[in-house]
């Protein structure tokens, strides 16, 4: 399922905040993932939210030329708990 453009500054666990800082992932990237990302089950009711080619194109269309500044975060993903809390943020390898 493609994101629904609803989340801005979703609540985050301390673990997610720590990982976000350690991995230098801006809040704007997490918000973009929640707004535009593809979702798939990650177990225990949580969802993995990530960019696909299609969702990245939609995001790029939305932000325009500024997307070049986000290119390095194209492989980021977040795990969102059932209650909407972000559990972690990372890069796919």
Steps between C-alpha positions, in 0.01 A plus 500: 500500500629846417516762775203720568662842552392535860801473730708793612733454796359162599583394857832318528646263756828588669660223295374657176624845603841355583523311168380803306778708653768231464412447134455872423150456362316835495147524635390619155602161356297312761200722429545441125512124555180510701332720240619334179653164590385150420387293800533131570445294814801476731350269760304552820273755329790728405572617147821563311476825303745554215538659157443303181575637154136603469471665843836675453373647171187626675712657773736653241203643312375656823829663608638584155869576452556488878483120469872500414571585863304193608657250259734352762196407712325307226586170670372601844216323672311527826311246705167637618318327787130429488430815705690725256818528707826479307704212646821540297650666194777357285649456153437190288817327385 
